[in-house]
Each structure stands twice: as structure tokens, then as C-alpha cells.
Amino acid sequence: MARNLLRNPSGEEQMEFWELVENGGSQWKVEDMPGDCGFDFCSDGVTRYFATSFELCLKRQVIDLTAEGYSDEQLDAQPVVTVEDWYCGRTDCGCTYQMTVCLLDNNQEVIAEFKPEPVTLDPDCDDCSWKQVTHTFMDYGPGMRFISFEHGGQDTKFWDGWFGVRVTGSSITVDV
């Protein structure tokens, strides 16, 4: 089984290993499950999540695949790259969620990108419980050396505090 290359995917170490791209409003915060007006996670072992605020909050990790022990030959064989992320809203406030994952070459130029349309959750008409996003990169060409993973969002009512989207359980695996 391939290992998760993202460090601190669920906030066990607060914001360690994450680059804060946007840190708006009350900024990023780590909370314990299920949190105020929240939902329990669907599997054991994930006990924390990252909460966003009333202005855009985005965080990123860039994984150096060579430093993680992959050879150029392994990477040029175009191994399957699987991305997973989990997000949810609150029962009292709407939110938006977004993510962008890029496979990058040695100069950190984009080889392939996964950037789904942003999702808006409204507790008045949506099930705001934990939802999974997955994507598999295949047949993207040789040259991948880095992977950039970025996600986040905000609330839709601009309430002071941490009423925006919650994210946890993020994962990137490379199957060589």
C-alpha cells in the first residue's frame, strides 16, 4: 500500500508543514471532531480538522518526490497518483470549498492539474456532512518531480470566527 505523502493531513500537529497561501478573516484554526454545529467523521482515527474563516483561507504543501525517495526512472514511468480530500460545512452557516492539485516538473511548471469547480454548501438545502473528493492522475507524461496540493475555502455569511468549510484526511499517494 502506498503511503500518504502529505504531512499532518488532519491537524494533529496544528498548522505544521502547511504553507498558508491565504489566511483571511480569523485565520486557519484546528478543532476537535465534531466541533460546534459539526458532524462526526465517517471513520475512526481522524479526530481533528482544519477550520476556515470569513475570508478566504487556503493552505498548501509542495511534495518533493525525489526527496521522498522516488527515482527519476520511477517518476518518468508515470506512476498513478491518487488524491483524496474530505470537507464539510456547519449546520448553521454556508461555506465554499476549493482545491487545486498540480503535478509539477523539475522547474515546478505544471504538467497536469486537477481543479474542480468550487463547491458551495448551504445548510438550509444541502447535506453538509463530510464529503470526499478523489482524483487519479494517469498518462500525464514523463517529468513529474513535485506535487502541489492546495485547498481551503471560507464561510458564505462573513461571520467573525470559524464558520467556513472544514477540511481533513487529505492524502496523496504515488503507486510505483
N, CA and C atoms as a LAMMPS dump frame, in Angstrom:
ITEM: TIMESTEP
0
ITEM: NUMBER OF ATOMS
528
ITEM: BOX BOUNDS ff ff ff
-5.0000000000000000e+02 5.0000000000000000e+02
-5.0000000000000000e+02 5.0000000000000000e+02
-5.0000000000000000e+02 5.0000000000000000e+02
ITEM: ATOMS id mol type element x y z
1 1 1 N 0.839 -1.186 0
2 1 2 C 0 0 0
3 1 3 C 0.883 1.248 0
4 2 1 N 0.553 2.184 -0.867
5 2 2 C 1.327 3.415 -0.964
6 2 3 C 1.074 4.286 0.266
7 3 1 N 2.094 5.022 0.669
8 3 2 C 1.967 5.871 1.86
9 3 3 C 1.483 7.26 1.484
10 4 1 N 0.831 7.908 2.451
11 4 2 C 0.374 9.281 2.266
12 4 3 C 1.586 10.209 2.322
13 5 1 N 1.789 10.965 1.25
14 5 2 C 2.929 11.875 1.183
15 5 3 C 2.666 13.223 1.846
16 6 1 N 1.4 13.536 2.142
17 6 2 C 1.098 14.778 2.847
18 6 3 C 1.405 14.612 4.33
19 7 1 N 2.047 15.595 4.886
20 7 2 C 2.33 15.589 6.319
21 7 3 C 1.237 16.34 7.053
22 8 1 N 0.881 15.837 8.225
23 8 2 C -0.114 16.487 9.07
24 8 3 C -1.434 16.717 8.316
25 9 1 N -2.016 15.651 7.771
26 9 2 C -3.204 15.819 6.921
27 9 3 C -4.479 16.198 7.659
28 10 1 N -4.5 16.025 8.988
29 10 2 C -5.736 16.277 9.738
30 10 3 C -5.541 17.195 10.938
31 11 1 N -4.416 17.907 10.987
32 11 2 C -4.217 18.904 12.032
33 11 3 C -3.704 18.378 13.353
34 12 1 N -3.213 17.143 13.375
35 12 2 C -2.682 16.6 14.629
36 12 3 C -1.525 17.437 15.157
37 13 1 N -0.827 18.12 14.242
38 13 2 C 0.31 18.967 14.619
39 13 3 C 0.004 20.443 14.312
40 14 1 N -1.253 20.835 14.559
41 14 2 C -1.717 22.2 14.288
42 14 3 C -1.452 22.537 12.813
43 15 1 N -0.731 23.611 12.516
44 15 2 C -0.507 24.031 11.13
45 15 3 C 0.861 23.607 10.594
46 16 1 N 1.581 22.797 11.356
47 16 2 C 2.917 22.342 10.954
48 16 3 C 2.884 21.715 9.559
49 17 1 N 3.871 22.031 8.738
50 17 2 C 4.098 21.518 7.383
51 17 3 C 3.226 22.185 6.314
52 18 1 N 2.295 23.039 6.697
53 18 2 C 1.423 23.699 5.727
54 18 3 C 1.89 25.129 5.478
55 19 1 N 1.934 25.52 4.217
56 19 2 C 2.2 26.904 3.825
57 19 3 C 0.85 27.601 3.725
58 20 1 N 0.696 28.706 4.423
59 20 2 C -0.561 29.437 4.394
60 20 3 C -0.546 30.392 3.199
61 21 1 N -1.33 30.061 2.194
62 21 2 C -1.397 30.851 0.965
63 21 3 C -2.314 32.049 1.165
64 22 1 N -3.471 31.802 1.751
65 22 2 C -4.42 32.845 2.151
66 22 3 C -4.825 32.533 3.586
67 23 1 N -4.796 33.529 4.438
68 23 2 C -5.072 33.308 5.858
69 23 3 C -6.013 34.406 6.348
70 24 1 N -7.15 34.525 5.651
71 24 2 C -8.042 35.646 5.882
72 24 3 C -8.946 35.496 7.088
73 25 1 N -9.624 36.584 7.405
74 25 2 C -10.595 36.59 8.489
75 25 3 C -9.943 36.313 9.826
76 26 1 N -10.497 35.346 10.529
77 26 2 C -9.928 34.943 11.821
78 26 3 C -8.803 33.933 11.649
79 27 1 N -8.425 33.657 10.406
80 27 2 C -7.331 32.772 10.036
81 27 3 C -7.689 31.304 10.257
82 28 1 N -6.803 30.428 9.815
83 28 2 C -6.986 28.985 9.967
84 28 3 C -6.986 28.606 11.443
85 29 1 N -7.711 27.536 11.763
86 29 2 C -7.736 27.019 13.125
87 29 3 C -7.925 25.508 13.065
88 30 1 N -7.314 24.791 14.008
89 30 2 C -7.516 23.346 14.135
90 30 3 C -8.495 23.114 15.273
91 31 1 N -9.519 22.277 15.019
92 31 2 C -10.534 21.961 16.013
93 31 3 C -10.699 20.45 16.134
94 32 1 N -11.269 20.022 17.272
95 32 2 C -11.547 18.606 17.506
96 32 3 C -12.912 18.235 16.945
97 33 1 N -13.022 17.014 16.433
98 33 2 C -14.303 16.493 15.93
99 33 3 C -15.294 16.379 17.073
100 34 1 N -16.56 16.571 16.881
101 34 2 C -17.176 17.049 15.644
102 34 3 C -17.231 18.57 15.56
103 35 1 N -16.848 19.275 16.624
104 35 2 C -16.869 20.735 16.622
105 35 3 C -18.275 21.28 16.774
106 36 1 N -18.38 22.591 16.988
107 36 2 C -19.686 23.245 17.103
108 36 3 C -20.466 23.071 15.809
109 37 1 N -21.733 22.685 15.931
110 37 2 C -22.618 22.545 14.762
111 37 3 C -21.972 21.686 13.68
112 38 1 N -21.254 20.642 14.112
113 38 2 C -20.497 19.829 13.172
114 38 3 C -20.997 18.413 13.046
115 39 1 N -20.214 17.619 12.349
116 39 2 C -20.546 16.234 12.048
117 39 3 C -19.386 15.339 12.453
118 40 1 N -19.716 14.149 12.962
119 40 2 C -18.681 13.153 13.222
120 40 3 C -18.089 12.696 11.903
121 41 1 N -16.812 12.327 11.944
122 41 2 C -16.151 11.823 10.741
123 41 3 C -16.555 10.376 10.526
124 42 1 N -16.481 9.935 9.294
125 42 2 C -17.023 8.633 8.913
126 42 3 C -16.081 7.456 9.182
127 43 1 N -14.897 7.684 9.715
128 43 2 C -14.013 6.572 10.064
129 43 3 C -13.217 6.915 11.314
130 44 1 N -12.813 5.887 12.009
131 44 2 C -12.017 6.082 13.224
132 44 3 C -10.642 6.61 12.878
133 45 1 N -9.999 7.237 13.823
134 45 2 C -8.621 7.682 13.643
135 45 3 C -8.477 9.145 13.27
136 46 1 N -9.489 9.732 12.627
137 46 2 C -9.438 11.157 12.306
138 46 3 C -10.234 11.885 13.379
139 47 1 N -9.528 12.656 14.207
140 47 2 C -10.171 13.295 15.357
141 47 3 C -10.12 14.82 15.297
142 48 1 N -9.456 15.363 14.279
143 48 2 C -9.318 16.815 14.155
144 48 3 C -9.538 17.24 12.711
145 49 1 N -9.762 18.52 12.539
146 49 2 C -9.918 19.093 11.204
147 49 3 C -9.417 20.531 11.232
148 50 1 N -9.202 21.069 10.037
149 50 2 C -8.828 22.467 9.86
150 50 3 C -10.094 23.253 9.558
151 51 1 N -10.302 24.373 10.243
152 51 2 C -11.483 25.217 10.033
153 51 3 C -11.064 26.529 9.378
154 52 1 N -11.897 26.984 8.423
155 52 2 C -11.646 28.247 7.742
156 52 3 C -12.545 29.338 8.314
157 53 1 N -12.296 30.55 7.878
158 53 2 C -12.944 31.72 8.45
159 53 3 C -13.795 32.461 7.417
160 54 1 N -14.061 33.763 7.681
161 54 2 C -14.977 34.541 6.85
162 54 3 C -14.325 35.17 5.635
163 55 1 N -13.019 35.119 5.537
164 55 2 C -12.313 35.496 4.318
165 55 3 C -11.562 34.266 3.84
166 56 1 N -11.14 34.27 2.601
167 56 2 C -10.544 33.084 2
168 56 3 C -9.343 32.577 2.795
169 57 1 N -9.36 31.29 3.067
170 57 2 C -8.265 30.582 3.726
171 57 3 C -7.826 29.453 2.792
172 58 1 N -6.575 29.498 2.343
173 58 2 C -6.006 28.438 1.514
174 58 3 C -4.678 28.013 2.112
175 59 1 N -4.427 26.704 2.122
176 59 2 C -3.129 26.202 2.585
177 59 3 C -2.605 25.193 1.584
178 60 1 N -1.263 25.037 1.568
179 60 2 C -0.628 24.229 0.524
180 60 3 C 0.573 23.472 1.078
181 61 1 N 0.792 22.311 0.46
182 61 2 C 2.051 21.588 0.614
183 61 3 C 2.567 21.266 -0.779
184 62 1 N 3.876 21.421 -0.967
185 62 2 C 4.536 21.002 -2.197
186 62 3 C 5.454 19.845 -1.826
187 63 1 N 5.207 18.701 -2.442
188 63 2 C 5.944 17.488 -2.131
189 63 3 C 7.069 17.311 -3.145
190 64 1 N 8.294 17.201 -2.652
191 64 2 C 9.469 16.927 -3.471
192 64 3 C 9.6 15.41 -3.558
193 65 1 N 9.234 14.842 -4.698
194 65 2 C 9.179 13.387 -4.831
195 65 3 C 10.559 12.738 -4.794
196 66 1 N 11.577 13.439 -5.294
197 66 2 C 12.943 12.909 -5.223
198 66 3 C 13.389 12.828 -3.765
199 67 1 N 13.088 13.857 -2.995
200 67 2 C 13.44 13.846 -1.564
201 67 3 C 12.668 12.767 -0.811
202 68 1 N 11.501 12.374 -1.33
203 68 2 C 10.704 11.308 -0.717
204 68 3 C 11.194 9.917 -1.117
205 69 1 N 12.255 9.855 -1.948
206 69 2 C 12.867 8.57 -2.267
207 69 3 C 12.514 7.973 -3.616
208 70 1 N 11.775 8.702 -4.438
209 70 2 C 11.427 8.196 -5.765
210 70 3 C 12.534 8.551 -6.755
211 71 1 N 12.887 7.607 -7.624
212 71 2 C 13.918 7.855 -8.629
213 71 3 C 13.296 8.511 -9.857
214 72 1 N 14.147 9.157 -10.659
215 72 2 C 13.67 9.756 -11.905
216 72 3 C 13.025 8.697 -12.796
217 73 1 N 13.602 7.494 -12.824
218 73 2 C 13.063 6.417 -13.649
219 73 3 C 11.656 6.024 -13.186
220 74 1 N 11.468 5.908 -11.878
221 74 2 C 10.134 5.575 -11.355
222 74 3 C 9.121 6.655 -11.725
223 75 1 N 9.524 7.911 -11.582
224 75 2 C 8.604 9.017 -11.847
225 75 3 C 8.325 9.172 -13.339
226 76 1 N 9.332 8.936 -14.181
227 76 2 C 9.126 9.055 -15.627
228 76 3 C 8.269 7.924 -16.189
229 77 1 N 8.074 6.858 -15.409
230 77 2 C 7.183 5.774 -15.809
231 77 3 C 5.712 6.143 -15.594
232 78 1 N 5.449 7.368 -15.161
233 78 2 C 4.097 7.9 -14.965
234 78 3 C 3.271 7.069 -13.98
235 79 1 N 3.775 6.932 -12.738
236 79 2 C 3.005 6.169 -11.757
237 79 3 C 1.641 6.82 -11.49
238 80 1 N 0.685 6.003 -11.101
239 80 2 C -0.641 6.515 -10.759
240 80 3 C -0.525 7.366 -9.499
241 81 1 N -1.076 8.564 -9.549
242 81 2 C -1.103 9.479 -8.409
243 81 3 C -2.565 9.635 -7.993
244 82 1 N -2.853 9.31 -6.743
245 82 2 C -4.215 9.399 -6.236
246 82 3 C -4.288 10.481 -5.173
247 83 1 N -5.288 11.35 -5.317
248 83 2 C -5.509 12.471 -4.409
249 83 3 C -6.86 12.277 -3.73
250 84 1 N -6.898 12.489 -2.417
251 84 2 C -8.151 12.433 -1.674
252 84 3 C -8.208 13.612 -0.718
253 85 1 N -9.412 14.099 -0.5
254 85 2 C -9.619 15.167 0.474
255 85 3 C -11.041 15.029 1.011
256 86 1 N -11.248 15.492 2.223
257 86 2 C -12.557 15.479 2.855
258 86 3 C -12.907 16.893 3.28
259 87 1 N -14.16 17.289 3.089
260 87 2 C -14.627 18.607 3.504
261 87 3 C -16.058 18.501 4.018
262 88 1 N -16.445 19.458 4.853
263 88 2 C -17.829 19.546 5.319
264 88 3 C -18.117 20.981 5.726
265 89 1 N -19.406 21.248 5.888
266 89 2 C -19.849 22.541 6.375
267 89 3 C -20.398 22.408 7.783
268 90 1 N -20.94 23.482 8.273
269 90 2 C -21.598 23.515 9.575
270 90 3 C -23.109 23.485 9.363
271 91 1 N -23.843 23.193 10.419
272 91 2 C -25.303 23.175 10.318
273 91 3 C -25.912 24.566 10.422
274 92 1 N -25.082 25.586 10.727
275 92 2 C -25.624 26.931 10.936
276 92 3 C -25.109 27.994 9.966
277 93 1 N -24.212 27.645 9.055
278 93 2 C -23.628 28.651 8.166
279 93 3 C -23.149 27.989 6.888
280 94 1 N -23.429 28.621 5.768
281 94 2 C -22.942 28.102 4.496
282 94 3 C -21.449 28.317 4.327
283 95 1 N -20.873 27.606 3.351
284 95 2 C -19.432 27.719 3.125
285 95 3 C -19.108 27.352 1.682
286 96 1 N -17.896 27.699 1.277
287 96 2 C -17.367 27.269 -0.008
288 96 3 C -16.094 26.475 0.225
289 97 1 N -15.857 25.516 -0.688
290 97 2 C -14.676 24.657 -0.637
291 97 3 C -14.033 24.66 -2.013
292 98 1 N -12.7 24.678 -2.023
293 98 2 C -11.973 24.577 -3.288
294 98 3 C -10.668 23.83 -3.09
295 99 1 N -10.187 23.226 -4.182
296 99 2 C -8.888 22.557 -4.142
297 99 3 C -8.245 22.616 -5.517
298 100 1 N -6.922 22.589 -5.511
299 100 2 C -6.13 22.511 -6.728
300 100 3 C -4.941 21.602 -6.444
301 101 1 N -4.774 20.586 -7.294
302 101 2 C -3.624 19.697 -7.181
303 101 3 C -2.909 19.714 -8.523
304 102 1 N -1.591 19.938 -8.491
305 102 2 C -0.801 20.004 -9.719
306 102 3 C 0.378 19.044 -9.644
307 103 1 N 0.598 18.333 -10.733
308 103 2 C 1.832 17.579 -10.92
309 103 3 C 2.804 18.528 -11.597
310 104 1 N 4.017 18.627 -11.029
311 104 2 C 4.977 19.635 -11.474
312 104 3 C 6.271 18.982 -11.932
313 105 1 N 6.937 19.626 -12.889
314 105 2 C 8.233 19.132 -13.355
315 105 3 C 9.354 19.671 -12.457
316 106 1 N 10.58 19.468 -12.874
317 106 2 C 11.743 19.857 -12.081
318 106 3 C 11.81 21.366 -11.836
319 107 1 N 11.227 22.166 -12.743
320 107 2 C 11.191 23.624 -12.586
321 107 3 C 9.897 24.092 -11.926
322 108 1 N 9.119 23.143 -11.426
323 108 2 C 7.818 23.37 -10.808
324 108 3 C 6.827 24.017 -11.778
325 109 1 N 6.954 23.65 -13.07
326 109 2 C 5.964 24.006 -14.085
327 109 3 C 4.913 22.91 -14.118
328 110 1 N 3.66 23.277 -14.394
329 110 2 C 2.543 22.345 -14.342
330 110 3 C 2.573 21.365 -15.512
331 111 1 N 2.532 20.078 -15.181
332 111 2 C 2.387 19.004 -16.168
333 111 3 C 0.913 18.618 -16.288
334 112 1 N 0.244 18.495 -15.151
335 112 2 C -1.176 18.136 -15.117
336 112 3 C -1.797 18.799 -13.9
337 113 1 N -3.101 19.109 -14.004
338 113 2 C -3.789 19.817 -12.927
339 113 3 C -5.175 19.232 -12.715
340 114 1 N -5.564 19.142 -11.443
341 114 2 C -6.937 18.809 -11.064
342 114 3 C -7.464 19.98 -10.258
343 115 1 N -8.47 20.656 -10.805
344 115 2 C -9.047 21.824 -10.135
345 115 3 C -10.551 21.804 -10.38
346 116 1 N -11.283 21.063 -9.541
347 116 2 C -12.732 21.021 -9.73
348 116 3 C -13.355 22.379 -9.433
349 117 1 N -14.563 22.575 -9.921
350 117 2 C -15.293 23.8 -9.615
351 117 3 C -15.466 23.925 -8.105
352 118 1 N -15.365 25.139 -7.55
353 118 2 C -15.618 25.3 -6.114
354 118 3 C -17.023 24.807 -5.758
355 119 1 N -17.138 24.28 -4.549
356 119 2 C -18.406 23.755 -4.05
357 119 3 C -18.938 24.716 -2.995
358 120 1 N -20.23 25.025 -3.076
359 120 2 C -20.894 25.822 -2.046
360 120 3 C -21.879 24.926 -1.31
361 121 1 N -21.795 24.921 0.005
362 121 2 C -22.72 24.163 0.842
363 121 3 C -23.611 25.13 1.604
364 122 1 N -24.913 24.902 1.546
365 122 2 C -25.9 25.709 2.251
366 122 3 C -26.675 24.782 3.18
367 123 1 N -26.573 24.966 4.51
368 123 2 C -27.232 24.039 5.428
369 123 3 C -28.755 24.041 5.309
370 124 1 N -29.325 25.062 4.681
371 124 2 C -30.777 25.098 4.507
372 124 3 C -31.26 24.12 3.433
373 125 1 N -30.37 23.747 2.505
374 125 2 C -30.808 22.858 1.426
375 125 3 C -29.81 21.76 1.077
376 126 1 N -28.633 21.716 1.726
377 126 2 C -27.626 20.697 1.428
378 126 3 C -27.327 19.856 2.662
379 127 1 N -26.903 18.635 2.409
380 127 2 C -26.331 17.798 3.456
381 127 3 C -24.888 18.276 3.631
382 128 1 N -24.593 18.897 4.738
383 128 2 C -23.265 19.493 4.95
384 128 3 C -22.303 18.551 5.658
385 129 1 N -22.633 17.255 5.742
386 129 2 C -21.751 16.29 6.399
387 129 3 C -20.496 16.054 5.551
388 130 1 N -19.564 15.273 6.068
389 130 2 C -18.277 15.048 5.42
390 130 3 C -18.456 14.433 4.042
391 131 1 N -17.784 15.013 3.05
392 131 2 C -17.809 14.539 1.676
393 131 3 C -16.372 14.355 1.199
394 132 1 N -16.178 13.347 0.364
395 132 2 C -14.84 13.043 -0.139
396 132 3 C -14.693 13.489 -1.589
397 133 1 N -13.537 14.065 -1.894
398 133 2 C -13.143 14.374 -3.259
399 133 3 C -11.97 13.459 -3.58
400 134 1 N -12.016 12.788 -4.714
401 134 2 C -10.893 11.949 -5.137
402 134 3 C -10.584 12.218 -6.597
403 135 1 N -9.339 12.048 -6.945
404 135 2 C -8.922 12.164 -8.338
405 135 3 C -7.699 11.283 -8.539
406 136 1 N -7.632 10.66 -9.709
407 136 2 C -6.49 9.831 -10.071
408 136 3 C -5.847 10.405 -11.326
409 137 1 N -4.545 10.695 -11.232
410 137 2 C -3.772 11.131 -12.394
411 137 3 C -3.16 9.904 -13.059
412 138 1 N -3.352 9.778 -14.375
413 138 2 C -2.751 8.699 -15.16
414 138 3 C -2.372 9.263 -16.528
415 139 1 N -1.374 8.67 -17.161
416 139 2 C -0.997 9.031 -18.54
417 139 3 C -0.782 10.53 -18.707
418 140 1 N -0.012 11.117 -17.804
419 140 2 C 0.212 12.566 -17.818
420 140 3 C 1.55 12.945 -18.441
421 141 1 N 2.34 11.949 -18.835
422 141 2 C 3.631 12.209 -19.457
423 141 3 C 4.764 12.169 -18.449
424 142 1 N 6.009 12.038 -18.92
425 142 2 C 7.165 11.968 -18.019
426 142 3 C 7.507 13.337 -17.447
427 143 1 N 8.347 13.325 -16.423
428 143 2 C 8.913 14.568 -15.898
429 143 3 C 8.406 15.01 -14.544
430 144 1 N 7.39 14.338 -13.977
431 144 2 C 6.881 14.763 -12.669
432 144 3 C 7.986 14.627 -11.622
433 145 1 N 8.18 15.701 -10.847
434 145 2 C 9.16 15.675 -9.754
435 145 3 C 8.569 16.241 -8.458
436 146 1 N 7.506 17.016 -8.569
437 146 2 C 6.856 17.618 -7.405
438 146 3 C 5.343 17.471 -7.56
439 147 1 N 4.632 17.532 -6.423
440 147 2 C 3.176 17.605 -6.423
441 147 3 C 2.784 18.742 -5.49
442 148 1 N 1.933 19.628 -5.989
443 148 2 C 1.404 20.731 -5.185
444 148 3 C -0.045 20.418 -4.844
445 149 1 N -0.363 20.478 -3.544
446 149 2 C -1.731 20.233 -3.051
447 149 3 C -2.169 21.48 -2.313
448 150 1 N -3.282 22.075 -2.746
449 150 2 C -3.794 23.292 -2.115
450 150 3 C -5.298 23.163 -1.947
451 151 1 N -5.796 23.561 -0.77
452 151 2 C -7.249 23.521 -0.547
453 151 3 C -7.648 24.533 0.516
454 152 1 N -8.974 24.75 0.614
455 152 2 C -9.492 25.653 1.626
456 152 3 C -10.841 26.201 1.217
457 153 1 N -11.159 27.371 1.728
458 153 2 C -12.438 27.996 1.454
459 153 3 C -12.744 29.07 2.475
460 154 1 N -14.045 29.286 2.698
461 154 2 C -14.485 30.318 3.64
462 154 3 C -15.972 30.135 3.896
463 155 1 N -16.512 30.936 4.826
464 155 2 C -17.959 30.874 5.025
465 155 3 C -18.647 31.815 4.04
466 156 1 N -19.96 31.678 3.915
467 156 2 C -20.703 32.492 2.954
468 156 3 C -21.442 33.651 3.608
469 157 1 N -21.387 33.751 4.938
470 157 2 C -22.121 34.821 5.636
471 157 3 C -21.203 35.869 6.251
472 158 1 N -19.873 35.644 6.129
473 158 2 C -18.872 36.581 6.641
474 158 3 C -19.024 36.794 8.148
475 159 1 N -19.313 35.703 8.862
476 159 2 C -19.403 35.763 10.314
477 159 3 C -18.007 35.712 10.916
478 160 1 N -17.773 36.526 11.921
479 160 2 C -16.489 36.54 12.622
480 160 3 C -16.29 35.203 13.331
481 161 1 N -15.16 34.585 13.106
482 161 2 C -14.87 33.289 13.725
483 161 3 C -14.586 32.24 12.671
484 162 1 N -14.851 30.973 13.011
485 162 2 C -14.503 29.84 12.159
486 162 3 C -15.773 29.123 11.704
487 163 1 N -16.509 29.77 10.815
488 163 2 C -17.78 29.247 10.321
489 163 3 C -17.668 28.707 8.896
490 164 1 N -16.462 28.725 8.337
491 164 2 C -16.246 28.282 6.963
492 164 3 C -16.086 26.781 6.844
493 165 1 N -15.685 26.362 5.65
494 165 2 C -15.53 24.937 5.367
495 165 3 C -14.478 24.314 6.291
496 166 1 N -14.682 23.045 6.568
497 166 2 C -13.738 22.261 7.367
498 166 3 C -13.117 21.215 6.46
499 167 1 N -11.811 20.991 6.604
500 167 2 C -11.109 20.01 5.778
501 167 3 C -10.275 19.1 6.669
502 168 1 N -10.137 17.837 6.238
503 168 2 C -9.342 16.872 6.993
504 168 3 C -9.053 15.653 6.127
505 169 1 N -8.216 14.771 6.622
506 169 2 C -7.981 13.482 5.987
507 169 3 C -7.42 13.573 4.584
508 170 1 N -6.673 14.615 4.287
509 170 2 C -6.11 14.799 2.952
510 170 3 C -5.044 13.739 2.679
511 171 1 N -4.93 13.349 1.406
512 171 2 C -3.987 12.279 1.07
513 171 3 C -3.501 12.413 -0.362
514 172 1 N -2.214 12.136 -0.556
515 172 2 C -1.632 11.968 -1.885
516 172 3 C -0.789 10.699 -1.833
517 173 1 N -1.047 9.777 -2.761
518 173 2 C -0.242 8.568 -2.851
519 173 3 C 0.281 8.431 -4.289
520 174 1 N 1.483 7.873 -4.391
521 174 2 C 2.106 7.589 -5.685
522 174 3 C 2.348 6.087 -5.719
523 175 1 N 1.736 5.434 -6.68
524 175 2 C 1.781 3.965 -6.764
525 175 3 C 2.823 3.549 -7.802
526 176 1 N 4.045 3.272 -7.32
527 176 2 C 5.116 2.846 -8.245
528 176 3 C 5.203 1.331 -8.318
